[in-house]
Amino acid sequence: MKDTAELTRDQKRAFAANRKEIHLVEQQLREVYETARERLAEAEWIAPTKERFPCIECACEDWEGTSMRCDTEGCGHPGFAHWGI
């Protein structure tokens, strides 16, 4: 791994742009998760809490997969449905 002092100006700019875009996507994803949790709480599926991060895509209680996909029958959503960012 390169020392950051060894990076060129263009490389530093590229990393800075990547960080900025990733930060924006993370903010948007947090908003999506918040809305999803609120929607499920209003539907009386989950308690309105941020301490537990149930799946926002199916009725599985917790991550039930051993791979990158949910093993709940008929689902197969990716693991990030449980991240609860």
C-alpha positions in Angstrom: 0.0 0.0 0.0 1.3 3.4 -0.9 2.0 6.1 1.7 -0.5 8.9 1.1 2.5 11.3 0.8 3.5 9.4 -2.3 0.2 10.0 -4.1 0.1 12.3 -7.1 -2.2 15.3 -7.1 -4.5 13.6 -9.5 -4.6 10.5 -7.3 -5.4 12.6 -4.2 -8.2 14.3 -6.1 -9.6 11.0 -7.3 -9.7 9.6 -3.7 -11.3 12.9 -2.5 -14.0 12.7 -5.2 -14.6 9.0 -4.3 -15.0 9.9 -0.6 -17.4 12.7 -1.4 -19.6 10.5 -3.6 -19.6 7.6 -1.1 -20.5 9.9 1.7 -23.5 11.2 -0.4 -24.7 7.7 -1.1 -24.4 6.7 2.6 -26.5 9.7 3.5 -29.2 8.7 1.0 -29.1 5.1 2.2 -29.5 6.2 5.8 -32.6 8.1 4.8 -34.0 5.1 2.9 -33.4 2.9 6.0 -35.1 5.4 8.3 -38.1 5.6 6.0 -38.3 1.8 5.7 -38.1 1.4 9.5 -40.8 4.0 10.0 -43.0 2.4 7.4 -42.6 -1.0 9.1 -43.3 0.5 12.5 -46.5 2.1 11.2 -47.6 -1.2 9.8 -47.0 -2.7 13.3 -44.3 -5.1 12.0 -41.5 -3.7 14.1 -41.1 -1.6 17.2 -40.0 2.0 16.3 -36.4 1.5 17.4 -33.0 2.0 16.0 -31.4 -0.5 18.3 -32.4 -3.5 16.2 -32.1 -3.7 12.5 -34.6 -6.1 11.1 -34.7 -6.9 7.5 -36.4 -4.2 5.5 -37.1 -6.4 2.5 -38.8 -9.6 3.9 -40.2 -11.0 7.0 -37.0 -12.8 8.2 -36.1 -11.9 11.8 -32.4 -11.7 11.4 -29.9 -12.4 8.7 -30.5 -16.0 7.8 -28.0 -16.4 5.0 -24.5 -17.9 5.0 -23.6 -16.3 1.7 -24.3 -12.8 0.4 -28.0 -13.6 -0.1 -30.9 -14.3 2.3 -31.7 -18.0 2.6 -35.3 -17.3 3.6 -37.6 -19.2 1.2 -38.6 -17.1 -1.8 -36.4 -14.1 -0.8 -32.7 -13.9 -1.7 -32.2 -10.3 -0.8 -28.7 -9.0 -0.3 -27.2 -8.6 3.2 -27.4 -4.8 3.2 -31.1 -5.1 3.9 -30.0 -5.8 7.5 -27.3 -3.2 7.8 -29.5 -0.6 9.3 -27.1 2.2 8.5 
